[in-house]
Amino acid sequence: MNYIDITGPLANDMWQFGEPFPKLKVVERKGVTDGFGEFSFTTIEGLHALTGTYLETPAHYLGYENSYLIADVPLKRLMDIPCVVLNVQGAKKDATRRQRVEKEDLLACKNSGSIRNGDAILVGVGWGDSMWRDQRHFPESPYFSYDAFMWLLSHEPCILGSDTSCWDDLSNPSGLFEKFYERDILMLAGLKNLAAVKAPRTKLIVLPLPVENSCASPCRAVVVEE
């Protein structure tokens, strides 16, 4: 078995969404207690549900009262999930110099024919590897064309993920998010290292923190090649 960590590290110089989200600040601290002596620990200030690599339920879009929360997701939906990774090569740039992933780009991926309905589908464009420590990660993120995204949704994925941080062109939205959230799919975002996955079919393990009253949580995500 080959275990491939596709989680990005939490760090002070990593990409962040910006307002209204708080700014992440990881700080080493020291303390001392009687009977134990001096010790070290770390505070993680500004940590929020969509920090770094995270798993999200439809409640993020539909509202907490209209969907389920991250602590409600059963483990069987998170362990040993059949998964296909699509690594896109050469997606063209739009007029604003952002890459737009087209349906043809997805079909050209060597694993595109391996997808079965209900799989987890992860799409990589190399963005998470090159831009993890760059604040342009979100505002200049590659995004999907409407046809490309609907092709992904046609496979009824249980989880859809990518190494990008914005799936639609927010300056000219095509309605991708409404189509996505109404289908009860878990979103896995902020990924890294997808190019290391070579097998046509794999297994995915995603372990979010069981945070109460939250639509999402930072998580550890691992692809398993058998």
C-alpha positions in Angstrom: 0.0 0.0 0.0 1.1 3.5 -0.8 -0.2 6.3 1.4 -0.2 9.8 -0.1 -0.8 12.7 2.2 -2.8 15.4 0.2 -3.2 17.7 3.2 -1.6 21.2 3.2 0.3 22.3 6.4 -1.2 25.0 8.6 1.4 27.8 8.8 1.6 31.5 9.2 2.7 32.1 5.6 0.1 29.8 4.0 -2.7 31.2 1.8 -5.8 32.4 3.5 -9.3 33.5 2.3 -9.1 37.0 3.9 -12.1 39.0 5.3 -14.5 38.1 6.9 -12.4 35.1 7.9 -9.8 35.7 10.7 -6.1 35.5 10.0 -4.3 32.3 11.1 -1.5 32.8 13.6 0.4 29.8 14.9 2.5 30.7 17.9 4.9 28.7 20.0 4.4 29.2 23.7 6.1 28.2 27.0 4.7 27.6 30.4 5.6 26.2 33.8 3.7 24.3 36.4 4.5 22.9 39.8 5.5 19.2 39.7 6.1 19.2 35.9 8.4 22.1 35.3 8.7 24.1 32.0 6.8 22.9 29.0 6.1 24.1 25.4 2.8 24.3 23.6 1.3 26.1 20.6 -1.6 28.4 20.2 -3.5 28.4 16.9 -5.2 31.8 16.7 -7.7 32.6 14.0 -8.4 29.0 13.2 -11.8 28.7 11.5 -13.7 25.9 9.8 -12.4 26.6 6.3 -8.7 26.8 7.2 -6.2 25.1 4.9 -7.4 21.6 3.9 -11.0 21.2 5.0 -14.1 19.1 4.6 -17.5 20.9 4.2 -21.1 19.9 4.3 -24.0 21.6 2.3 -24.9 23.6 5.4 -22.2 26.1 4.4 -24.5 27.2 1.5 -28.0 25.9 2.6 -27.8 27.1 6.2 -27.4 25.2 9.4 -31.1 24.7 9.8 -31.5 23.2 6.4 -28.7 20.6 6.3 -26.4 18.5 8.5 -23.2 19.6 10.2 -19.7 18.2 10.1 -20.0 16.4 13.4 -23.0 14.5 12.0 -21.1 12.9 9.1 -20.7 9.2 9.9 -17.3 7.6 9.7 -18.4 5.2 7.0 -18.7 8.3 4.7 -15.1 9.2 5.5 -13.1 5.9 5.4 -11.9 3.7 2.5 -13.9 5.8 -0.1 -13.5 4.7 -3.7 -11.7 7.6 -5.3 -10.4 8.7 -8.7 -7.8 11.6 -9.0 -7.8 13.6 -12.2 -4.6 15.7 -12.8 -5.3 18.4 -15.4 -2.6 19.4 -17.7 -2.4 22.7 -19.6 -5.8 24.3 -18.7 -6.0 27.6 -20.7 -6.2 31.0 -19.1 -9.2 33.4 -19.5 -9.0 37.1 -20.2 -8.0 37.8 -16.5 -5.2 35.3 -16.7 -7.0 32.8 -14.4 -7.0 29.1 -15.5 -10.4 27.8 -16.5 -10.7 24.0 -16.5 -12.9 22.9 -19.4 -14.7 19.6 -19.8 -12.2 18.6 -22.5 -9.4 19.1 -19.9 -11.1 16.6 -17.6 -11.7 14.1 -20.4 -8.1 14.2 -21.4 -7.0 13.1 -17.9 -5.7 9.5 -18.1 -8.0 8.4 -15.2 -11.2 10.0 -16.5 -12.5 6.7 -17.8 -12.0 5.0 -14.4 -14.7 7.0 -12.6 -17.8 5.1 -11.3 -20.9 6.8 -10.0 -20.6 7.5 -6.3 -16.8 7.8 -6.3 -14.9 10.6 -4.6 -13.4 12.7 -7.4 -10.4 14.9 -6.8 -9.1 17.3 -9.4 -5.6 18.7 -9.4 -4.1 21.5 -11.5 -0.9 21.8 -9.4 -2.2 24.9 -7.7 -1.9 23.6 -4.1 1.7 22.7 -4.6 2.9 25.9 -6.2 0.7 28.4 -4.4 0.2 27.1 -0.9 2.4 29.8 0.6 1.1 32.5 -1.7 -1.8 34.9 -0.9 -2.8 34.8 -4.6 -4.0 31.3 -4.0 -7.7 32.4 -3.6 -8.1 35.5 -5.7 -6.3 34.0 -8.7 -7.5 30.4 -8.2 -8.2 28.3 -11.3 -11.9 27.5 -11.7 -14.2 25.2 -13.6 -16.3 26.0 -16.6 -20.0 25.2 -16.3 -19.8 22.2 -18.7 -16.7 20.8 -16.9 -18.4 21.1 -13.5 -21.6 19.5 -14.6 -19.6 16.6 -16.1 -18.1 16.0 -12.7 -21.6 16.2 -11.1 -23.0 13.8 -13.6 -20.9 11.0 -11.9 -22.8 11.7 -8.6 -19.6 11.9 -6.5 -19.9 11.4 -2.8 -17.0 13.8 -2.3 -15.7 16.4 -4.8 -12.4 18.0 -4.1 -9.6 20.0 -5.7 -6.3 21.7 -5.0 -7.9 25.1 -5.9 -9.7 27.4 -3.6 -12.5 28.9 -5.7 -14.4 26.7 -8.2 -16.4 29.4 -10.0 -15.5 32.7 -11.5 -17.0 34.9 -8.7 -16.8 38.0 -11.0 -19.1 36.3 -13.5 -20.6 33.3 -11.6 -22.3 30.5 -13.6 -24.3 29.0 -10.8 -22.0 26.1 -10.0 -22.4 26.3 -6.2 -26.2 26.0 -6.3 -26.0 22.9 -8.5 -23.3 21.5 -6.2 -24.9 22.0 -2.8 -28.3 20.8 -3.7 -26.9 17.3 -4.5 -25.7 16.4 -0.9 -22.0 16.2 -1.9 -19.2 16.8 0.6 -16.6 19.3 -0.5 -12.9 18.6 0.1 -10.8 21.7 -0.7 -7.3 23.1 -0.3 -5.5 19.9 -1.3 -1.8 19.3 -2.2 0.3 16.6 -3.8 -2.4 15.2 -6.1 0.2 14.8 -8.9 1.8 12.1 -6.8 -1.3 9.9 -7.3 -0.7 7.5 -10.2 -3.2 4.7 -9.8 -6.4 4.9 -11.8 -8.5 4.0 -8.8 -7.6 4.5 -5.2 -9.2 4.8 -1.7 -9.6 8.1 0.2 -9.6 8.7 3.9 -10.8 12.1 5.2 -10.8 12.8 9.0 -12.3 16.2 9.9 -12.3 17.4 13.5 -15.7 16.6 15.1 -16.5 20.3 15.8 -20.0 20.9 17.1 -22.2 23.5 15.4 -20.0 23.8 12.4 -20.6 23.2 8.6 -16.9 22.3 8.1 -13.6 21.5 9.7 -9.9 21.4 8.9 -9.0 17.8 8.2 -6.3 15.3 7.3 -6.8 13.7 3.9 -4.9 10.7 2.6 -5.1 8.8 -0.7 -4.3 5.1 -0.5 -2.9 3.3 -3.6 -3.4 -0.5 -3.2 
